[in-house]
Amino acid sequence: MTKIVDTVRIPPDRFEEPLEDVAIEVLNETYVGRMDRNLGQMITVKEIEDIGIGKVIMGDGAAYHEVTFTALFFKPELHEIVEGEVIEIAEFGAFVRIGPVDGLVHVSQVTDDYITYDAKKGSLTGKETGKRLDEGDLVRARIVALSLKGRREGVKVGLTMRQPGLGKFEWIEEEKRKSKND
């Protein structure tokens, strides 16, 4: 949670509504999805701690209030291990939803095995191991590349699942069972 002080514009057609509710809605419309290099991507305005007295600017009619509010951010970190859901499979890799952003696991980073793409099934399959990755699979991956710019569309997250303890959850469990039996 981060505390922020800013000015919020309350349109005149919303003066009859509860001020705090309108302010939260306007702040969310303005900021949610924006990326800050230090804080990460804003997820939501949690609460307003203080709302100043509104000032009306000539010719506008809206009220401008100084507000102090707390906001929730998500900031992926390089080398961080994340868990997510495979939301799309493409010939070049798998897109994984990690919180409010999507990351890409390139085919070369799915497993140590040679990967083939099955367009009909929409899956990636290891040639020797038979390990298969489909939409909806839950995975654990490491962030290996990161670019944080602008809004959600400007965030680029590169992932790998080739290291021990990473991959589809079923693969991880299988590794654990094999190591216990050895």
Secondary structure, 3 states (H helix, E strand, C coil): CEEEEEEEEECHHHCCCCHHHHHHHHHHHHHCCCEECCCEEEEEEEEEEEECCCEECCCCCCEEEEEEEEEEEECCCCCCEEEEEEEEEECCEEEEEECCEEEEEEHHHCCCCCEEEECCCCEEEECCCCCEEECCCEEEEEEEEEECCCCHHHCEEEEECCCCCCEEHHHHHHHHHHHHHC
